[in-house]
Amino acid sequence: MDEHRRLNGRVSRRRLLTGGAAAAGLAGAAGVSAWVVDDARRTDEPHTFGDETVRFHGAHQAGIDTPPQSHAAFIGLDLLADPRRAPREVLQAVLALWTTDAERLTAGLPALADTEPELAPHPARLTITVGLGPRVFDLTGLGRLKPVSARPLPPFGIDRLEARWQGTDLLLQICADDPMAVAHATRVLVKNVRSLAVQRWRQNGFRSARGVQPEGTTARNLMGQVDGTVNPVPGTPDFDEVVWDDGRSQAWLAGGTMMVLRRIRMNLDTWDEMDRTSKELAVGRRLDTGAPLTGLRESDPADVTAQRDGIPIIPPNSHVALAHPAEPAERFLRRPYNYDDPPGPGEISDSGLLFAAFQRDIDRQFLPVQLRLARADAMNRWITPVGSAVYVIPPGVRSGQYLGQQLLESPVN
């Protein structure tokens, strides 16, 4: 009964936020959802990792320092114009709705008005991360609160960007170890704001299924390379320094971060024509162990100055050499996912990497590295960036708050 009253309280809030457009019948649906979940919890099924949850509330949004799950969906949306409300009110309504739904779905509970509540009880470490595109700050009159590096990346010579994969007003990053949990959360979160925002693109990614490799194993991309070896370790001061904003430039962003999302298409067919030694020289790492060419283990530091008979062991134009930080600040968290989509007419494949990078300051951390790679990376023969977007990731929230509240309630004058 207490749960039923709490759900109906949330329904009233939702009706207020959406102006009644999606509220009809919610009270009944919420009551059914509560009954279904209670019934599911009474089963005698053995506990599995499908029941595992990741805490939604906290100083930071989940899905960043969370050990990467097996499946991901990145969804870009744009705010819709509403003659009855200012864009800032529309943004607030979207973020409040997503917060309410996300805190329930990540806990294994159906969202309000969930039409498929049977899909919710096994979240499989579901995380839902929300981002704000640069344009939304100006659209809502919050331009003064936009971080300096929150702007589209400059054009790079290797880019062949397609309009369909460009930046949007809003981003949802939805990750879980079960594709069913990702699909269900994606549908719920997108359809529940359809009167407020329109989906422009969706990019689905994957890693090896959980249990295939030992926990903590570095993921491999579809070229067979380990991807994300040199990463800051969550829970350490180093990670905090690299990823989480300290609020000095924008007080509202303390505990948040910045995200770069690049869609990188791989030409696997021409890559397959290369012999193994040539591949390793282009990357700067051994394919079997992931070790740098100057080391024996994946974790060994790459010595980009080492030579043999006067010749650099790791070629200066290899990916490892150019990605190596030239300054201490040039570090960021890599959290990539593979994609393998149906090819278009006349194409053999459409495969590649959804490269997600998190950092405090894109200008100081990501951009210098990307400029070097764009100019000279030996891997550029086989990879082509076709999508690029930048997002501000607001800090996490306590119970009773909504995502982005620190921004929307900040004074703008």
N, C-alpha and C positions, 0 to 999 in steps of 0.2 A: 504493500500500500504506500509506504514512504517513497519507494522508487517511482510508483505511478504518479504521485503528486509532484515529485521533482521533474519528471519528464514533462508533465503538463505545464509546469512553470517555464521550462525551456521552450515549449511550443508557443506560449504567449510572447516570449522574447523574439522568436523567429517571425511570428506574424507582424510584430512591430517593425522588425528590420526590413522585411520584404514588402511591407505595405499591403499584406494580405494576398499577394499574387500567387504564392505557393502554399498558403496555409490551410486550404480547405482539406478537411479530413485528417489533419496531422494528429489530433488528439487520439483518434481511434488507432491510427498507425502506431503511435508511440506506445499505447497500451499493449497492442499485439506484440511489438518488438520486445517489451519487457517480459512478457509471458514466454516468448520463444527462447530468449536467452536463459531465463530461469530453468526452463525445461531442459535446455542443452546442458546446463551445468550439472544436471542430475544423472547424466549417463555414467556408465562404468567404463568408458573407453580409457585405455592407458594414456598417461601423459606423454606427449611428443613435443618436438621442437615447434610444431605447428601452433601450440598453445602459448609459446613464449611471447612476452610483450616487451616493448621498449617504452620507458617512461616518457610521457608527452610533456609534462610540466617541468620547468627548470630554467636556469639562467640562459641557456642556449637552446635553439631548436635542435631536435633530434634529426638524425639523417646526415650529420656532418662528422662528428666524432664517433658515431655508431660504426662498429665493424661492418663493412659493406655487405649487404644482403645479396642474394642470388639474382634478383629481378628488380628492374626499375622502369618507371615511366616518367618522362619529363613532358609536362603539358604547358604550352604557352597560350595565354588568354589575353584578350583586350577588353577593357571596360566598355560597356554600352552606354550611349547617351540616354539620359532619362529626363524628359522635360519637367518632371515633377520634383526632381531632386538634383542638387549640385553634385559634380563628380566626386567630391570628397565624401559626401554622404553615401554614394554608391560604393566607393572603396571600403568605407567602414562597414557597410552591410555585408559585403563579400567576405571580408576578413573575420567578422564576427561569426558568420555562418560556417566558414571553414574551421574556425577554432572549435566550435561546438561539435561539429561532425568529427573532426580529427581526434579530439580527446576521447570520444567514444569508440571510434573504429580502432584506434591503436590499442585500446584496452580490451578488445574483443567483444564490444557491444555494438548493436546496430545503430546507425545514425538515425536521427529523427526523420520520420517519414521514409524510413528505409523499406523499399518495396521487396527486397530480397534479404530479410534479416537472417535467414539460415546461412548466408555466406559470411557472416561477421564473426562467429565465435572462435575462429582459428586464425589470428592475425599474423602468425609466423614472423615475429619481429617487425611488424609493419611500422614504418615511419612516414610522416607527412611533413614536408618542409616547404615553406612558402617564401617566395621572393617577389621583389618589386622592381619593375623595369624603370630605367631612367625617365622615360616620358611621363610616367604616372605622377611623378613629383610635380612637374610643371602643370600637368592637367588638373591637379587638385589644389593648386596654389601653395604647394609645399616646396617649391624650388629652392628656397633658402636653406632648407634642411637636407638637401641632397648631398651625399658625399662627393668630394672633388673628382674621384676616379670613376664615378657612376655615369658612364657615357659609353657609346659604342666604341669598340676597338678601332684603331686606325686601319686603313686598308693595307694588306700585305701582298707582296708580289705573287705569292703562291696561292692566294685565295681565289676561288671561283664560286663566290657566294650566291646561293639561290634565294630568291625573295621569300619563298615559303618557309625558310628556316631562320629568319631574322628575329631580332629581339621583340618582345611583347611587353604589355603593361604588367602582366602577372605571370608567375611561374609556380607550378606545383611539381615538386620532386617526390614521387611516391615509390618507396622501396619495401620489399619484403622477400622472405625466402620461398614464398609460394606465389606463382603467377595469378592464382585465383584471388588472393588477397589484394594484389595490386590492381587487377581488373575491377574488382568490386569497389574498392576505394576510389578509383579513377571515375567510374560511372557515377557514384554517389556525389562526389565533390563537384564534378562538372555539371551534372544535371540540376543540382540544387541551387546553382547560381545562374541558370540559363537566362533569366530575365534581367540579369545584371552584368554579365560578361559572356563573351563568345570565344569559343576555342578556335585558335588559329592553327596550331599544330600539336602533334603528339609524337614523341620519339620513345620507342620501347628499347630497353637494353637488358643485357644478361651477363652473368659471369658463370663459372662452373657451379653446378648444383651443390647445395650444402651436403657435406658428407663425402663428396667425391675426393676431396683432398683434405689434409689435416687443417684444423683451424689456424688462421694466421698465414697461410700460404699466399704468396703474392699472386695476383691474378695474371692471366696471360691474355693478350689480344689475339685477334684472328690471324696475325702474322706469326704466331707462335712465340712472341717475345713476352718476357715478364714485363708488367706495366704498373709502375708505382712503387718501385723498390725504395728509393730515397724519399721517404715521407716522414714528417714529424709524427711523433707518437702521442696519441690522445692521452690526456691526463697528466702530461708533463708541462713544466714551465715553458719549454721550447715550443710545444704545440700552441699554448696560450699566446705566446709572443707572435707566432706566425699567422694564426687564424683569427682569434677573437679580437674584435675592436675594443679599445679601452675607453671609448667615449670622450676622448680629449678634443677631437675636432667637431663631433656631433654627439652631444650628451645622450640623445635618445637611442643611439646605435650601440651603446655599451653592451657587450655580450653578443652582438650580431657579427656579421662578416660580409664579404663580397664574393660573388660567384661569377666565374666565366664558364660558359657552356659552348663548346666548339663541336660541331659535327664534322668528323674527318673521314672522308671516303678513302678506302684502301684499294689499290689496284692489285688484287691478289694474283691475278693471272700472270702479270709480268714479274711480280715478286717470286712466283713459283719457278721462273726460269733461271733465277740466280742460284749459284752454288752456295754451299753452306758457309764457306770462308768469307765470301763476298758479303753475304748477309750480316755476318758477325762484325765485319769491319765497318759496314754502314751504320750499324747500331752502336758498336763499341762494347757489346756484351756477348758472352757465349749463350747460344740459344738453349743448350741443355740445362745448365745450372743457373743461368742469369748472372753469373759472375762477370765483373768487368774484365776486359782483356788483360789487365794488370793484376788480377787477383784469382783466387781459387773458389771463393764462396760468394753468393749473391750479396751478402752484407759487407763484403770488403769494399773500402772506399776506392773510387776510381782515381788513379794517379794519371792525370792528363798531361803531366810533364815527363813521364818515363819514356826512355828511348832504348832501342836496341840497334846497335851499329849505326847510331846517328839518325835513326828513323823513329818517329813517335809510334809507340805500341798501340795507343788509341788514336786513330787518325783525327787531326784537328777539325775536320768537317763531319765527324761522326755525330750521331744524335747525343750520345753521352757527353762528349767533349763540349758541345755547344750548349747543352742544357745545364752543365755544371755551373754553379753560381759564381759569377765574377765578383760579386759583392755579397756580404753576409745577408743583406735584405732580400736577395733574389731566391726566395724559397716560398713554397706554397703547398697546400694539401692537394694531392691528386686522388680523385675518386672516380675513375673511369668505368664505363660499361661498354660492352660490344653491342653492335647491332648487325643484323643480317636480314634485310628486307627483300621482298620479291623484286626482281630486276625489272626495269622498264623494257619497252619494245626494243629489240636489237641488243640488249645488254646481257652479259653472262651472269653478273652478280651486282648486288648493291649492298656492300658490306663495309664495315668500318668501326669507328670508335666514337662514342659519346663522351668527350673529354670534359669532365667537370672538375674545376679547380677552385679552391676556396682560399682566401687570403684577406688580410686587413686592407691592403692598398694595392689595387691592380697596377697603378702607374709605377710603383716602386718594386713590386714583387714579380708579377706575371709579365708585364710588357717588355722589360729589357731582355728576358729570356726568349720570348716569342719573336722579337725583332732579330735576334741572332739566328734562331732556327729558320726563320723565313728567308734570310739572306743566303744561307750556306749549308743547311742540313742535307747530308747525303741521302736521307730518307725522303726528301721532297720529290724524288723520281717516282715514288710509289704511294704517296699520300696527298690528298687534296682537300683542304677545308672547304666545305660547301655550306656550312651554317655557323653563325656566330652570334652570341647574345651575352649581355652583362646584366646581373641582377644584384640588388641589395637584399641581404637576408636579415630581416629584423631579429632582435634578440628573442629568447624564449619568454614564456609567461608563467605566472602563478595561476592557480585555480581561481576562477572568477574574472580573470582578465581575458582579452582577446589579442591575437597576434597583430602587431602594428600599433597597439594602443599608445605606446610610448611616443611614436611619431605623430599620430593623429591628435594627441592631446598636448603636443608641444606648442608653446607660443611661437607664432610665425613673424612677429614684428620685433 
